[in-house]
Amino acid sequence: MITNLTTFVGWDPQQTLLSLVARPKMGGWLHEYLSYDPNNLALYYLFAFIQKFCHIFHFPFSMFIINYFNMFIIDSSLILLCWAIRVLTNKISALIGFVTIILLFGFSPWIIVTYTDTLSLLPISFGILAFALLIKRKSYIAALLLGIAGSLSYFVKPSSAIYYIAAIIVLILTSGFDKSGIRRKLLLITVTVLSTIIVSYGLQLFNTHQTMYPIDSHLTTSPTQYLMMGAQGNGGYSLEDVLSNINDPDKQSLPRKNINEYLNRVQKMGIFGYPKFLANKFYQTNSDGSFGWGTEGGPDFINQNTRPYSDDFGGLLRRFDLAYIFFTIAQMSWILITILLVLSFKKIERLTLLTKNWLYLTIIGANVFLLLFEAGRSRFLIQFLPVYIIPLTIVVTAILYPQNTKLTSNQL
């Protein structure tokens, strides 16, 4: 797939790459692209690392090499996630989880789009594994790793840290209701939170003092612009909203202005219009089994100027002559997965109270986030796949092995 499909991709991935290799030629606000919106700094650092790697080992710095790194990140994430499923449940569920992951994402063309959606899978899977080990072993090392994973998840893609926030909330509530071993539980939570704060502060210092791409903090827009975006159109990306934030000279007042604009848009929709809008947004976000393949970035999703259309396999896929086959299979698979996820709510009752509540809270938190902030495309589901796969494997295990009722007895 990397061999046949790789080319330059439009929208944010390409803008981030151009910020590394061709920034002097970038005009207008794109010249300060990462200063206005530093969310893609992690992606920029990855590109810079790959460029250095290619220089040291005398490889050409190309999209092929970048996508091979993306493949390594995705594969590593899947291994860590299977390990986490093994710790949370059992070997059978871990094996089923591995097969499920391969069928769900292993053949997805998103492997050629190296972006924060796929990069976030690694710290998320790492964090879920650390959380599972924390539940099982009550280890300070696991608590430390969970804190590190939480800060890395937020750095790569802020919304991908929802699983971590849910874990902290559930750990605190569990400690409050169950007083046994309360001192150790509180120490584990403290280690987790402190490690998150320390690593996040270190990343902030690095971002401030690094010289690869000096960030002008006076240009940085407010994250509340994504809340404002989430209440227009179908809740997706709005260049008009982005430019309004970029061109506003008073960056300090942007949080207030964006929130006021969000409230105005909600008020205009009315008491019946806004729920209807949210229902449509929920459908647009969750309905596409291809995760929005080919729709992101408009006509520049695949840049044919660098690799023109051709009659070979890759050319056919890039111009979507054969894409309907992928879309059909992906959509049928997603419908089946959605049905299984609905059925899983009964099956995850077998899990420990802490693990079960963490899953509930993470899934609810993810959907609330996608309803409120920029979404409207199924690409945003990619970051939450590691969480969705856990209940999915549990229900598949229950269907294939109905006699295997024991999952785990580990509890914090």
C-alpha positions, -999 to +999 in steps of 0.1 A: +000+000+000+028+024+008+045+015-025+014+020-046-003+049-029+024+072-015+024+107-027+022+142-012-010+148+007-028+181+008-041+201+039-023+201+073+001+172+068+016+189+037+016+223+053+036+209+082+061+192+060+065+223+039+071+243+071+102+221+074+115+219+039+102+250+021+093+276+048+110+306+030+088+300+000+056+299+020+037+332+018+011+349+039-001+334+072+013+300+062+048+313+068+039+314+105+017+283+102+029+266+134+030+299+154-007+305+147-016+269+156+012+249+174-010+217+176+011+201+148+045+207+164+047+170+173+043+162+137+069+188+127+094+173+151+088+138+137+094+151+102+126+168+114+138+136+131+131+116+099+150+142+078+180+138+102+177+100+101+178+101+063+208+124+063+227+101+087+220+069+069+222+085+034+185+078+025+165+101+004+141+122+025+108+113+008+072+105+016+080+068+012+104+070+042+079+091+062+051+066+056+073+037+066+078+055+099+041+060+101+036+022+095+061+015+123+042+038+147+008+022+138+022-013+142+039-005+175+006+009+187-013-022+178+012-044+197+009-023+228-029-023+226-030-061+223-007-063+253-031-040+272-061-061+262-042-092+275-036-075+309-072-062+311-089-095+300-072-127+288-051-143+261-081-152+240-094-117+239-059-104+231-057-127+201-092-117+189-082-081+195-052-085+172-073-100+144-099-073+149-073-045+147-058-059+115-093-062+099-103-027+111-072-007+104-045-029+090-056-025+054-067+012+057-051+036+032-046+060+061-012+045+065+000+069+037-013+099+056+013+106+083-007+129+106-015+133+143-045+110+138-022+080+134+006+093+155-017+097+185-023+059+184+011+053+200+008+073+232-028+063+236-020+026+233+010+031+256-012+049+281-039+022+280-012-004+287+002+016+316-033+020+330-040-017+327-007-025+345-015+001+372-048-017+379-032-051+379+001-045+398-005-012+416+030-002+405+045+032+409+063+026+376+030+020+358+017+052+374+047+071+362+043+057+327+006+066+326+014+102+335+041+104+308+017+088+282-010+113+292+012+143+286+025+129+253-010+122+241-020+158+248+011+171+230+005+150+199-033+156+198-050+173+227-083+154+222-065+121+224-059+126+261-095+120+269-087+084+280-061+097+304-085+123+319-111+095+323-086+073+340-076+100+366-113+107+373-121+070+378-090+065+400-099+094+422-136+083+426-126+047+432-103+058+460-130+079+475-156+051+476-132+023+485-111+032+515-090+000+516-054+008+508-063+045+504-028+058+511-012+037+483-040+046+459-036+083+466+002+080+462-003+063+428-026+090+416-001+117+428+027+100+409+006+099+378-005+135+379+030+149+389+047+130+361+021+145+337+028+180+350+066+176+348+067+161+313+042+187+300+062+215+315+094+201+299+077+199+265+065+235+269+101+246+277+114+227+247+088+242+224+096+277+237+134+274+233+139+252+203+153+269+172+141+245+145+109+265+141+108+295+166+073+300+178+060+335+180+036+332+210+020+366+201+005+350+170-009+319+187-047+317+183-070+303+210-081+266+211-116+280+216-117+285+178-124+247+175-155+252+198-167+280+175-161+258+144-181+230+160-213+251+158-214+259+121-220+240+089-218+203+098-195+210+127-163+206+106-134+228+096-140+264+087-113+284+070-134+315+076-132+310+114-095+302+112-087+334+093-109+355+116-087+343+145-055+348+126-064+383+114-076+395+148-049+418+163-061+413+198-052+377+204-057+380+242-095+385+237-099+356+213-111+331+240-140+354+250-148+363+214-148+327+202-170+315+231-194+344+225-196+335+188-202+299+197-231+309+220-246+332+194-246+304+168-262+280+192-288+306+201-296+312+164-303+275+159-328+276+187-340+250+212-350+226+186-325+235+159-293+228+180-303+192+190-311+186+153-277+200+144-259+178+170-278+147+157-266+154+121-231+161+134-230+129+153-241+110+122-215+128+100-188+120+125-196+083+131-212+070+099-182+066+076-163+033+078-135+047+056-128+074+083-134+101+058-109+088+032-107+112+002-129+139+017-104+157+040-087+187+024-111+189-006-095+184-040-060+186-026-064+154-004-041+136-028-016+158-046-014+145-082+011+172-093+040+152-076+027+118-087+003+120-117-026+097-124-015+064-140-029+031-151-012+010-125-028-001-092-017+029-072-029+053-099-063+037-099-067+040-062-054+075-060-080+087-085-106+065-067-115+044-098-113+014-075-120+032-043-157+022-043-145-014-035-127-001-004-156+022+006-180-007+003-160-031+024-151-004+049-187+006+053-200-029+057-174-036+083-182-004+102-219-012+103-210-046+118-186-031+143-212-005+153-237-033+160-212-052+180-203-021+200-239-016+210-240-052+221-208-048+240-224-026+267-239-057+283-207-078+279-183-054+295-202-059+328-178-088+332-149-063+337-139-049+370-158-018+382-128+005+376-121-008+341-158-007+331-163+028+344-132+040+326-145+026+293-179+042+298-164+076+308-139+076+279-164+067+252-189+093+266-162+119+269-150+112+233-185+117+219-192+148+239-159+163+227-168+155+191-202+170+195-190+203+209-157+209+190-146+206+154-156+172+140-182+163+114-158+139+097-151+103+107-113+109+105-116+121+141-126+086+152-091+072+144-077+085+176-103+067+197-100+033+180-078+019+207-106+025+232-134+012+210-114-019+202-114-031+238-152-036+242-153-048+206-129-077+214-149-085+246-182-090+227-165-109+199-149-132+225-182-137+242-198-147+209-171-171+198-164-185+233-196-182+253-183-206+279-153-184+286-170-161+312-139-152+332-121-120+321-100-107+350-102-104+387-076-077+391-088-045+408-070-015+421 
